[in-house]
Amino acid sequence: MTRLTGLDASFLAFEAAGAHMHVGSVLVFEGPAPDYEAFKDRIERGLHSVPRYRQRLAFPPLGAARPVWVDDPHFNVGYHVRHTALPGAAGDEELRALAGRLFAQQLDRDKPLWEIWLVDTMGDGRFALICKTHHALVDGISGVDILSVLLDLTPDADEPPPAPPWSPRPLPSGAELLADGVIERVTAPIRFLRGVLAAPDRAGAEAGRSVAGLASMLAAGVAGAPPSPLNVRIGPHRRFAWVSADLATFKAVKDALGGTINDAVLTVVTGALRCFLVRRGRDPEGVELKAMVPISVRADAERGALGNRVAAMYAPLPVGLADPCSRFRYIHAAMAGLKESGQAVGAQAITRLADAAAPTVLSQAARLQSRQRWFNLTVTNVPGPQLPLFMMGRRLQAFYPKVPLVLNTALGVAIMSYDGQLFFGLLGDYDALTDLDALASDLDCAIRELAAGAGVHVPERSAERAPVHTP
């Protein structure tokens, strides 16, 4: 049995009142959809590479410890790999609506926490996959999940060999779960103390950095995030929208202005939110929104491992600045200061403390944090492969990521780079963000505005890559 870390378990505790903590994506492929049975077989052939995808959660009695992963004795790949179709003339608008509905549905806690929907019959000859994986299983930044067994580097890659035989291990009894949980609660502090005694100098230095980082996080929390239309109690339904852009445009902007691609990404999100506030009748003058920006703290030796290795920084989004280049310079300086402040180190320290916390304390802390006012929205930027990928001979054309919402945050923006493009996925609460498509258009305009300010030419995109939005 593998026990969830404190951070992984907190993502289970976050789920309440429609805030479902699965990451996801919409993948669009060129060509006709594969046969469903062949597609399902392809996934089953690769499951031995990601054994967690045949495991479900088991909860120790009396909340004695965090849940553990156990083999699902009733695992059926057909339950997790779904098949659906859009009407014959359907396109991006209908696909986005379907994705919004699926992303709004909670994953079944009694089964392995993932789903893939094969969506065929799009009117322009393409097909799509809509993927959902719980945050407790994979962090969305490491990129190690079921897609790693589906995607190939060439269109004519060899068919994977048949899957090796698999038999689920017997489920632990309630008494075994309770006893193992009690042992874990007793031995965890001892293991921590041994680590400190084994290298006291290093432990002291790490403690100093953690205290400084926690102080920086506390300062950010005391300042809080300003009120905005984004911070309302979310409901059970979701909208999904997307925008794509050339990665070369962002590289040219950061070279011209002297910063990073992430600075440019945060700048265009800020520009879109400025337009959003104006459209909502809010004066953005002097306003600075805050974005929670997850960052990976996974060591090289941990690459390929499931579970979460993420921390967070709180990035300022100066929507009060009208000039896009001024916004870029402000964000660039602020992000450099945040890295020096050690906020990520402080966040890591909190996750380590979570490993030692009792499950009931952890659950209450997670619920309190989900009602926070530290940030206005989540913005996550994940670098992806810069070469084309294929699935059963079909080329992957677009990769739109999805980040979950917490209870009082109605917007999440996820960005994925792939094959020379940046793909922005916008998840919004259905009732709070009725104008999500307009916000996507604002984002597209903000990209062009920043490029123009930096003296960068934006190439015209082909029709299949241009954003299409509902009125």
N, C-alpha and C positions, 0 to 999 in steps of 0.2 A: 504494500500500500504506500502510495506517495501522498503526503499531506500537503494541502494548499498552504502557500505562504500567507502571511498576514495580509499582504497587498492583494493577492489573488482572492482571498476570502472577503476582503472589503468590497470587491466588485459584486459579490453576491448580495452583501448587505445594502449596497446602493440601490438595488432594484426595489422600487416601491412606486405605486400610483402612476404606472405608465412609463417610468424611467427604466428602460431595459438596457442592460449593459453588454450588448453584443456589438463588436465591430463588424464591418461588412464591406461589400464592394459590388459594383455592377461592372461586369466585363462584357464588352461588345466585340464580336468576332465577325470577320468577313466570311461570306459563303453560307451554304445551307447548314442547318443544325445536324449533328450526328444522330444516329438512331439511339433512342433512349436506353435500350438494353445494352448496346455497345458502350455507351457513355457510362452507365452504371458499372459495367464490368471493368472498364478502365480505372475507375476510382477504386474498386475493390481490389484490383491487382496491386495498388500502391499503398494500401492501408497499413501494411506491416512496417512501412517507413515512418509512419506517424501513429504509433500505437495508442496514444492518448485519445484518438478519434474513435476508438472502440471501448472507451471507458466512460463511466458515469460517476456521479458523486454519491458518497455514502456519508451520512451524518451521524456522528457518535451520539448515543443517548445522553439526555440531560444537558446537552451543549457542553460536554466535557472538554472538547477540543475542536479545532478547525476540521472541516470535512476532508475526506481522503478520496483519491481516485481509485476506483475498482473496475474490473472488467464487467461489461454488461452481458449477463448470460443470455439475454434475448436480443442481442444486436442484430439489426436487419438494415443493410445498406439502403434498401428501397425506401425505408422510412425517412432517411436523411437526404436522399437524392430525389427531388421532386421533378415533375414534368408538367409544364403548362404551355399555353400558346396564346398569342395576341391575335386580334382580328386581322384579316388578310391585308388591310391597308394601314396597319398600325406602324408607328414610328417612335421617335424619341419621347414624345409627349406621353404616349400610352405606357412606354417602358418605365418612365419616371414615376407615373402614377402607381404602377404595379409595385415598383421598388418601395415607394412610400408605404404602401399597405403591408408589405412583407416585413419591412424594417420595424413596423409598429407592433409586431407580434412577438411575445416572449417565447424564448426557447424552453422546451419541456425539461424541467429539472430532473425528471426520472429517467432521462435518456442522455446519451452523449450530446454535448452542447454545440451542435453545428447543423447547418442545412445548406444545401446547394439546390437552386431551382434552375432547370434547363428551360429557357424561354425561346421557343421557335416561332416561325411564321411571321416574322417582321416583314413589313411590306416592301422593303428595299433590298431583300435578299440576304440580310444579316441575321444573326441570332445572338443571344445573350445568356450569361450566367448571373444570377443574383445569389451572393454568398453571405452567410451569417455564421459567425463564430463567437462564442462568449468570451468576454475580456478575461475571465478567470482562466481560460485555456491558453490563449495566445495574446501577446501584447500589441499586435497590430503594427509594431515597428520592426521587430525582428524579421517579419515576413515569412516565418516558418510555419506553414499550415498545410491544409489539404491541397492548396493550389500548387505546392511544390511537387506533388506527384502527378499533376495534370499537364503542366506546361513543359514544352520542349524547346530546344534552341533551333531546330530545323523542321521544316514541314514534313520531311520524309524520315523522321526518327523511327527507330525500331519499336515495335509493339512490346510493352513490358512483359516479362515472363509471367506465367500463372502465379497467383499468390500462394505462398507456402501455407500449409495447413495451420489453422488457428483454433484453439479451444480455450474458452474463457476459464480463468482460474476461479475456484469456488468463492462465493461471496462470504465475507467475514460475518460472523454472528454479531448481534448487538453487544453481547458480553465481550467479544474480542475487540470491537470498536471502542467500548468504554475503557477496557484495560489498557489498550494501546494509547488512548487519549490521555489517561491519567499519567502513564509513564512519560509521555511527551511533555506534559505540563511540569513534571518534576525535573526532568533532565535538561530542558531547554535553558533554564538559568545557569545550570552547572556547565553546560557547553560554552555559554557566553563567558562565564568567569574564567574557564580554562584558556579561552582565546586571549583574554586580557592578560592573564598571568604569564602566558607563553611569550608574549611580546609587549611588555608594559610600555616601552617607549613609543612604539608604533601606535598602541591603543591610546596613549595619552595625546599624541599628535592628532589622531583621527577624532578623538573627543573634542579637542579644541576647534578643529575645522567644523565639526558638527554643530557645536554651540554657536559659532559665528554664523553658520548657515541658517540655523533655527532663528537666530535673532533677526537676520535679514528677512526671512519668511514672515516673522511676527510683525516686523515693520510694514511689510507689504499688506498684511492682513488688517492691521490697525487703520491704515489709510483706506482700505476697502475699495470697492468698485462703485462708480456712480450709478444711480438709478437709470434705467433705460427700458425701452419697449421689449428688449430681449430677456429681461429678468422678471418673468411672471411664472405662476404655477402652470406647468405643462399638463396637457391632457393625454389621452390614450392614442391619438392618431398622429401621423407624420406626413410631411411633404418632403420630396427629394428633388434637387435640381443640380445641374452641373454646368461647368464652363471648361473649355480647353484652350491652351495657349502654347506657343512655341517656346521650348526651353531656351533656345538660342536668344530670344528676346530678353529673357531674364538675365542670362549671362552677360549680354551686352550692357544692360542697365547697371548691373552691379559693377562691371568694369569701368563704366563711364562715371559712376558716382562714388566708387570706392567703398564697397561693402560686400555683403554676401547675398546669395540667392534667397536665403531665408529673410533677410532684411527687405528685399524686394517683394517677397510674398506677403509679409506682414503689412507692407506699405499699400499694396493694392487692396488687401482686405480692409485696411483703414479707410481708403478712399471710397470703397463700396459702402461701408457703414456710415460715412459722412452723408452720402446721398440718401441712404435709407432713413437717417434721422430727419433730414430736411423734408423728405416725402411724408414722414409721420408728423410733421409740424413741430419738430424739436429744433431748437437753436443749438448747433454744435459748437458755437464759439466758446473757447476755453475748456471744452470737454475733453477728457482723456479716458477712453474706455480701457479695460484690462482684458487680456486674453490669457487663458491658461494654456501654456505650450508644453506638451509632454516631450521629454527627451529620453533617449535610450542611454542606460547606464550598464548595458550588457558588456561584459568583458569579452575579449577575443576568444578566450577559452570556453565561453558559454554559448558561442554561436551554434545554432542548430537546436538549442534547448527550448522546450515549450515553457509556458508560464511567463510572468511579467517581470521585466527588469527595466522599469521606467521611473523617472522622477519628473518634477514639474518646475517650470519657471513662470513667473507672471509678467507678461510683456505689456508695456504701455502702447496703446493705439491712439495717437493724437488726432482725433477726428476734428479737433478745432482748427487745425492748420489747413488752409485752403490750397497751398502750393504742394504738389506731389513730391517735388525734390526736397522741400523742407521736411515733409513727413519722413522721407527716406533717411535723411541725415539725423533726425531726432531718434528714430527707431534704431539706427545703427549704433549711435552713442549709448542709447539706453540698454541695448542687448549686450554690448561690451561690458557695461557696468554691472549688469545682472550676473554675467559669468564670473566676474571678479568678486561679487558679493557672496558667492557660495550658496545661492538659493537651492541649487540642485543637490548639493551636499546635505543641506538641511532636510530636503525632502527624502533623501535616502535614509537619513537618520530616523525619520518618522516611520518609514517602512520597516526598518530593523526593530524599532520599538513595537511595532504592530505584531511582529513574530512572537514577542514575549507576552503580549496582552491576552487576557482571557477572552474567549469568544464572545461572551455577553458584552464586555467592555468594547471590544472591537466593533461589534454590531451597532451599539449605540453611537460610538464615535463616527462611524461611517454615515449613519443617518443624520447626525448633526452636521457633518461636513457637506452632505448633499444639499443642505439648506443654507449654505454659506452665501456670503456676499463678497467673496474675495475676487471674483472675476465675472465678466459679462458673457463670455463665450469661450469655447475651446477652439484652438487652431492648431492642427498637427500637420507637419510636413515630413513625408517619408520618401527618401530617395529610392528609386527603383532601377531596374536594369535598363541600360541605354542601347539595347539591341532588340530586334523583334522576337517575340515568343509565339509559339504555336501550340494548338491543342487539337490532337487527332487530325493534323494536317491543315487546320484552319488558323489563319493569322489573327492574333489578338490586336484589335484596332484601337481600343480605348479601355482605360482602367479607372473608373470613378470610385474613390474610396468613401467610406462612411464612418463617422465617429459618433458614439452615443451621446445622448443628452442626460443631464442630471435634473433634479426636480424643479429647480427654478431658473433653468437656462434653456431658452427656446431655440438656440442656434448652435450648430457645430459645423466647422469648416475643416475638411480633410483634404490634403493635397498629396498627390502621388506623381512622381516623375517616371516616365517610361518612353523609351524609343524616341527621344528628342522632343517630347511633349510634356507639359504640366497639366494634370487633370485635377480640377477642383470639384469635390463633392460637397454639396450643402444640404444638411439635414435640418429641417425646421419643424417645430410643433405646428400641427395642422391649423389650429384655431388662432394661435398667436402670430403666425407668419403667413397670412393669406397672400402676401405680396412676395413670397420667396422667389418666384420667377423674375420679378422685377429686380430683386436684390442680385440675382445671377446676372442680369443685364448690366446692373451697376458695376459688378465686378469686372465684366468684360470691358466696360468703358474705362474703369480705373486702370486696367492694364495698358490700354492705349494711351491714357493720359500720362502715366508715369513714363512710358517709352518716349512719348513726344517731348516731355520735359527733359529727359536725358539725351535727346537727340538721336534716338534709336528708331530705325524704320521697322514697322510691324508688317510682316508679309501677309497678304491676303490668304486666308485658309480655304481649303476645299470645302465643298458643301457638306460632306459627311462629318467634318470636324468642327464646323461652325456651330455655336450654341443656338438652340432653338427653344424659344420660351413661349409659354401661353400668355395671352393678353392679361 
